[in-house]
Amino acid sequence: MTIASEISCTRNGCAGKMEFSRGCGAWVCYECDEHKGLCRCYCGWSVSGGNGYEELEEMGEYIEEDY
């Protein structure tokens, strides 16, 4: 069984390709920065345009310092 290394971006209007990011644990488009299936990410990305890392902390998430 082969695992895809790229998939088409799911964001409307983007023709980019998504690759699986081991750091984020999600499919990420390097054209538009969409993170498939996430609203915010430890890397700092957020669908709202804010800082996903800070949003997660404000929601009470514990983020290990080695991330």
N, C-alpha and C positions, 0 to 999 in steps of 0.2 A: 504494500500500500504506500502510495506517495502522498505526501502532504504538500499542499500548494505553498509556493513561496511568495506569491502575489495574488491579490484579488482586486477587482475593480472597486473604486471608492463608492461608498453608499450615499454620500452627500449629493443632493441635487445640484446640478450644474458643474460638478467637478469631474474631470476626465482623468484624474490621477489614479495611481495604483497604490494599494495598501500593502504594507509588509508587516509581519508580526514582530512587535517590539518586545524583547524579553524584559526590558526595564519597566515597561508599562503593563505588560501582560495582556496586551490588546492589539488588534489590527490598527495601524496608524497610517494615515495618508500623508506623505511628505510633500504633497502639493498644497493641500488646504489645512493640514494638521488635524483633521477629523479623527477621533478615537472611537472606533465602532463599538457600540453597546455601552459607552460610558458617558456620564454627565460631567465628571471631573476626574482628574488623575493626579497621582503623586508627583508626576513630572512637572506639574504646574499648569497644565492645560485644563480649560474648563469651557463647556459649551456656552456659558454665559459671557465669556470673554474675560472673566476675572482670573484670579490666581487659584487654580484647583487645589494646590497644596494647602494654602491657607483656608480655603473653604472646607476641606476635609477636617483640618484641625478644629475649626469652629464648630463642626458637627459632632466633635467628640472622638474622632478617629485618632488612634495612637499610631504614629509613624516612627518606625525605628530609625535611629540616627544614621545607620550605615547605608540608608537608601540614598 
